Amino acid sequence: MIKISKESTLGLILVALFILMAVTAPGFLDPYNLSNMMFQFPELAILAIGMMVVIITSGIDLSLTFTAAFSGVIAAMTMTHHYPIPLAIAAGVGVALLCGLVNGFFVAFIGVSPILVTLGTMVLFEGLILSITKGDAISGFPDAFGWIGNMSIGPFPLSILIFAALALAASVLLNRTPWGRSVYKVGINPVAARFSGINVTRVLLGVYLFSAFAASVSSMIMISRYNSAKVDLGSSYQLLTIAAAVLGGTDIAGGYGKVIGTVYAVGIFQVLSNGLNLLGVPRTVVDIMMGVILIAVLTLNYFTAKTRKKKSVKQALQVKSAS
């Protein structure tokens, strides 16, 4: 019997959904529509990868989109004060890493629950952005900066290539480095990981810094494409990042998750949302469907894990009785 992985199943679902929308949704295969989808894809996908890495450690980062907004606002302000573009990008990334450091400090060093820490920093970052911008949007960037979110190299947007580089880097980090293997071990059992010699504090700090870096990269793409930065930059992606990570096979309890699964999940959301929009389905209905999908996946994962646990206990008892 051939066993198909979660990720392969998602890939097949994505292909089937793409074909379905191509047949039923008018204009779905139009080059302009496909181009728009490719330009939109990296924003959510990069944020979702950052969220996925945090969830693998049995954590969560509710401040992720506000970290992105804070990063974008600082970069935007730097550019509007006529500083060079590389310096503006560095300032934006630096602020995001500082946000990640704050989250990582309270989670890794103090031991506060990730959901409480990031809920607090979400409100904190939002307040800081509002105090800086007074609720207004910042716009008027140099034309060269617009290339990041709007330029294409051949048939591919530059932002897709940036996403591909980050996704590849994340996959290599998680699967080919001691730090990545430690991330999974911490997610499975942080106490056992600590007793096995893993510096859990350092691992968790690195996770929140990586998440913040991903937020800053997504932010640079967004403000470049929109030519503006404001407090609600990327706010519509807040729950979608969690949904994409979980739909992509990442265990909400920690210990498992793959980049390719998250990428497939983002693709499914993108194709589904775009296709239903072309079919004239109201946005509210689309949101309801996304919520139903998330609840269904969480429920399925719960019962799958429960069944697997019962099976492993049964096998252990059989081995014990046989001996």
C-alpha positions as CSV (number, residue, x, y, z in Angstrom):
1,M,0.0,0.0,0.0
2,I,1.4,3.4,-1.1
3,K,1.4,5.9,1.8
4,I,1.0,9.5,0.6
5,S,2.4,12.2,2.9
6,K,0.3,15.2,4.1
7,E,2.3,17.5,1.9
8,S,1.8,15.4,-1.3
9,T,-1.9,15.2,-0.6
10,L,-2.0,19.0,-0.3
11,G,-0.1,19.3,-3.6
12,L,-2.7,17.1,-5.3
13,I,-5.5,19.2,-3.8
14,L,-3.9,22.4,-5.1
15,V,-3.6,21.0,-8.6
16,A,-7.2,19.7,-8.6
17,L,-8.5,23.0,-7.3
18,F,-6.5,25.0,-9.9
19,I,-8.0,22.8,-12.7
20,L,-11.5,23.2,-11.2
21,M,-11.2,27.0,-11.1
22,A,-9.7,27.1,-14.6
23,V,-12.8,25.3,-15.9
24,T,-15.5,27.1,-13.8
25,A,-14.2,30.6,-13.0
26,P,-14.4,33.1,-16.0
27,G,-11.0,34.7,-16.6
28,F,-9.1,32.6,-14.2
29,L,-6.5,31.7,-16.8
30,D,-6.3,35.2,-18.1
31,P,-2.6,36.3,-18.1
32,Y,-3.4,39.4,-16.1
33,N,-5.2,37.4,-13.4
34,L,-2.4,34.9,-13.1
35,S,0.1,37.7,-12.9
36,N,-1.8,39.3,-10.1
37,M,-1.9,36.0,-8.2
38,M,1.9,35.7,-8.5
39,F,2.4,39.2,-7.2
40,Q,0.1,38.6,-4.3
41,F,1.4,35.2,-3.3
42,P,4.7,36.1,-1.7
43,E,3.2,38.5,0.9
44,L,1.2,35.8,2.7
45,A,3.6,32.9,1.9
46,I,6.6,34.6,3.6
47,L,4.5,35.5,6.7
48,A,3.1,32.0,6.8
49,I,6.6,30.4,6.8
50,G,7.6,32.7,9.7
51,M,4.5,31.6,11.6
52,M,5.1,28.0,10.8
53,V,8.6,28.0,12.4
54,V,7.1,29.4,15.6
55,I,4.3,26.9,15.7
56,I,6.7,24.0,15.3
57,T,8.1,25.0,18.8
58,S,4.5,24.8,20.1
59,G,4.3,28.6,20.1
60,I,2.4,31.3,18.2
61,D,3.2,34.9,17.1
62,L,0.0,37.0,17.1
63,S,2.2,40.1,16.7
64,L,3.6,39.0,13.3
65,T,1.6,41.3,11.0
66,F,2.1,44.3,13.3
67,T,5.9,43.5,13.3
68,A,5.6,43.7,9.5
69,A,3.6,47.0,9.7
70,F,6.2,48.5,12.2
71,S,9.0,47.4,9.9
72,G,7.3,48.9,6.8
73,V,6.5,52.2,8.6
74,I,10.1,52.7,9.7
75,A,11.4,51.9,6.3
76,A,8.9,54.3,4.7
77,M,9.7,57.1,7.1
78,T,13.4,56.6,6.4
79,M,12.9,56.9,2.6
80,T,10.6,59.9,2.9
81,H,13.4,61.7,4.8
82,H,15.6,61.1,1.6
83,Y,17.9,58.5,3.1
84,P,19.2,55.8,0.7
85,I,17.0,52.8,-0.1
86,P,19.5,50.2,1.3
87,L,19.6,52.2,4.6
88,A,15.8,52.3,4.8
89,I,15.5,48.6,4.2
90,A,18.2,47.9,6.9
91,A,16.2,50.2,9.3
92,G,13.0,48.3,8.6
93,V,14.7,44.9,9.1
94,G,16.4,46.1,12.2
95,V,13.2,47.2,13.8
96,A,11.5,43.9,13.0
97,L,14.4,42.0,14.5
98,L,14.1,44.2,17.6
99,C,10.4,43.2,17.8
100,G,11.4,39.6,17.5
101,L,14.0,40.0,20.2
102,V,11.3,41.4,22.6
103,N,9.0,38.4,21.9
104,G,11.9,35.9,22.2
105,F,13.2,37.5,25.4
106,F,9.9,37.1,27.2
107,V,9.2,33.6,25.8
108,A,12.7,32.1,26.0
109,F,14.2,33.9,29.0
110,I,11.3,34.8,31.2
111,G,9.1,31.8,30.2
112,V,5.8,33.6,29.6
113,S,3.3,31.8,27.4
114,P,3.8,32.8,23.7
115,I,0.2,33.6,23.1
116,L,0.2,36.1,26.1
117,V,3.5,37.7,25.1
118,T,2.6,38.2,21.4
119,L,-0.9,39.4,22.3
120,G,0.7,42.0,24.4
121,T,3.3,43.0,21.9
122,M,0.7,43.1,19.2
123,V,-1.1,45.9,21.1
124,L,2.2,47.5,21.9
125,F,3.5,47.6,18.3
126,E,0.1,48.9,17.1
127,G,0.2,51.7,19.6
128,L,3.8,52.6,18.6
129,I,2.9,52.7,15.0
130,L,-0.2,54.9,15.6
131,S,1.9,57.3,17.8
132,I,4.4,57.6,14.9
133,T,2.0,57.9,12.0
134,K,-1.0,59.5,13.8
135,G,-3.1,57.0,11.8
136,D,-2.0,58.3,8.5
137,A,-0.4,56.4,5.6
138,I,3.2,57.2,4.6
139,S,3.8,57.3,0.8
140,G,5.9,58.8,-1.9
141,F,8.9,56.4,-2.2
142,P,11.7,56.5,-4.8
143,D,10.8,54.8,-8.1
144,A,13.7,52.3,-7.6
145,F,12.1,51.0,-4.4
146,G,9.0,50.1,-6.4
147,W,10.9,47.5,-8.3
148,I,10.9,45.1,-5.3
149,G,7.2,44.6,-5.4
150,N,6.4,45.4,-9.1
151,M,9.3,44.3,-11.3
152,S,9.4,41.0,-13.2
153,I,12.5,39.1,-14.3
154,G,11.3,37.2,-17.3
155,P,7.9,35.6,-16.5
156,F,8.4,35.8,-12.8
157,P,7.9,38.7,-10.4
158,L,11.0,39.7,-8.4
159,S,9.0,39.1,-5.2
160,I,8.4,35.5,-6.2
161,L,12.1,35.0,-6.5
162,I,12.7,36.6,-3.1
163,F,10.1,34.3,-1.6
164,A,11.7,31.2,-3.3
165,A,15.1,32.2,-1.8
166,L,13.6,32.6,1.7
167,A,11.6,29.4,1.5
168,L,14.7,27.4,0.4
169,A,16.7,29.0,3.2
170,A,14.0,28.1,5.7
171,S,13.9,24.5,4.5
172,V,17.6,24.1,4.6
173,L,17.8,25.7,8.1
174,L,15.1,23.4,9.5
175,N,16.2,20.1,7.8
176,R,20.0,20.5,7.3
177,T,21.3,22.3,10.4
178,P,21.6,21.4,14.1
179,W,19.5,24.5,14.9
180,G,16.7,23.3,12.7
181,R,16.7,19.8,14.3
182,S,16.7,21.4,17.7
183,V,13.6,23.4,16.7
184,Y,11.7,20.1,16.1
185,K,13.0,18.6,19.3
186,V,12.0,21.6,21.4
187,G,8.5,21.4,19.8
188,I,8.1,17.7,20.7
189,N,9.4,18.0,24.3
190,P,11.2,21.1,25.6
191,V,12.1,19.4,28.9
192,A,13.7,16.4,27.2
193,A,15.4,18.6,24.7
194,R,17.0,20.6,27.6
195,F,18.2,17.4,29.3
196,S,19.7,16.2,26.0
197,G,22.0,19.2,26.0
198,I,20.0,21.5,23.7
199,N,20.1,25.2,24.6
200,V,16.3,25.7,24.5
201,T,16.5,29.4,25.3
202,R,18.8,30.1,22.3
203,V,16.6,27.9,20.0
204,L,13.4,29.8,20.9
205,L,15.1,33.2,20.6
206,G,16.3,32.2,17.1
207,V,12.8,31.1,16.2
208,Y,11.2,34.5,17.0
209,L,14.0,36.4,15.3
210,F,13.5,34.3,12.2
211,S,9.8,35.0,12.3
212,A,10.4,38.7,12.6
213,F,12.9,38.7,9.7
214,A,10.3,36.9,7.5
215,A,7.8,39.7,8.5
216,S,10.2,42.4,7.5
217,V,10.8,40.8,4.1
218,S,7.1,40.5,3.5
219,S,6.7,44.1,4.6
220,M,9.3,45.4,2.1
221,I,7.4,43.6,-0.7
222,M,4.0,45.0,0.5
223,I,5.0,48.7,0.9
224,S,6.9,48.5,-2.4
225,R,3.8,47.1,-4.2
226,Y,1.3,49.5,-2.5
227,N,3.6,52.5,-2.4
228,S,2.4,53.2,1.1
229,A,2.8,52.0,4.7
230,K,0.3,52.3,7.5
231,V,-0.8,50.7,10.8
232,D,-3.0,48.0,9.2
233,L,-0.4,46.9,6.7
234,G,-0.9,43.1,6.2
235,S,-3.5,42.9,9.0
236,S,-5.8,40.8,6.7
237,Y,-3.1,38.1,6.8
238,Q,-3.1,37.8,10.6
239,L,-5.2,34.7,11.0
240,L,-4.5,33.4,7.5
241,T,-0.8,32.9,8.4
242,I,-1.9,30.5,11.2
243,A,-4.5,28.9,9.0
244,A,-1.9,28.3,6.2
245,A,0.6,26.8,8.6
246,V,-1.9,24.5,10.1
247,L,-3.5,23.5,6.8
248,G,0.0,22.9,5.5
249,G,0.4,20.1,8.1
250,T,2.2,21.9,10.9
251,D,1.2,20.4,14.2
252,I,-0.4,23.1,16.4
253,A,0.9,21.2,19.4
254,G,4.5,21.5,18.0
255,G,7.1,19.1,16.7
256,Y,6.2,18.8,13.1
257,G,6.0,21.1,10.1
258,K,7.4,21.5,6.6
259,V,7.9,24.5,4.4
260,I,6.5,22.8,1.3
261,G,3.3,22.0,3.1
262,T,2.8,25.6,4.1
263,V,3.5,26.8,0.5
264,Y,0.9,24.4,-0.8
265,A,-1.6,25.7,1.8
266,V,-1.0,29.3,0.8
267,G,-1.5,28.3,-2.8
268,I,-4.8,26.6,-2.0
269,F,-6.0,29.7,-0.2
270,Q,-4.9,31.9,-3.1
271,V,-6.5,29.9,-5.8
272,L,-9.7,29.4,-3.8
273,S,-10.1,33.1,-2.9
274,N,-9.3,34.3,-6.4
275,G,-11.5,31.7,-8.1
276,L,-14.5,32.4,-5.8
277,N,-14.1,36.1,-6.3
278,L,-14.2,35.7,-10.1
279,L,-17.4,33.6,-9.6
280,G,-19.0,36.5,-7.8
281,V,-19.0,34.9,-4.3
282,P,-19.2,37.6,-1.6
283,R,-16.0,38.1,0.4
284,T,-17.9,37.3,3.6
285,V,-18.7,33.9,2.3
286,V,-15.1,33.3,1.3
287,D,-14.0,34.2,4.9
288,I,-16.6,31.8,6.3
289,M,-15.2,29.0,4.0
290,M,-11.7,29.7,5.2
291,G,-12.8,29.5,8.8
292,V,-14.6,26.2,8.1
293,I,-11.5,24.8,6.4
294,L,-9.3,25.7,9.4
295,I,-11.7,24.2,11.9
296,A,-12.0,21.0,9.8
297,V,-8.2,20.6,9.5
298,L,-7.7,21.2,13.2
299,T,-10.4,18.6,14.1
300,L,-8.9,16.1,11.6
301,N,-5.4,16.6,13.0
302,Y,-6.7,16.1,16.5
303,F,-8.4,12.8,15.8
304,T,-5.5,11.6,13.7
305,A,-3.1,12.3,16.5
306,K,-5.4,10.6,19.0
307,T,-5.7,7.5,16.8
308,R,-1.9,7.4,16.3
309,K,-1.4,7.6,20.1
310,K,-3.8,4.8,20.8
311,K,-2.1,2.6,18.2
312,S,1.3,3.3,19.6
313,V,0.1,2.5,23.2
314,K,-1.5,-0.7,21.9
315,Q,1.7,-1.8,20.2
316,A,3.7,-1.1,23.3
317,L,1.3,-3.2,25.4
318,Q,1.5,-6.1,22.9
319,V,5.3,-6.0,23.0
320,K,5.3,-5.9,26.8
321,S,2.9,-8.8,27.1
322,A,4.9,-10.8,24.5
323,S,8.1,-10.4,26.6
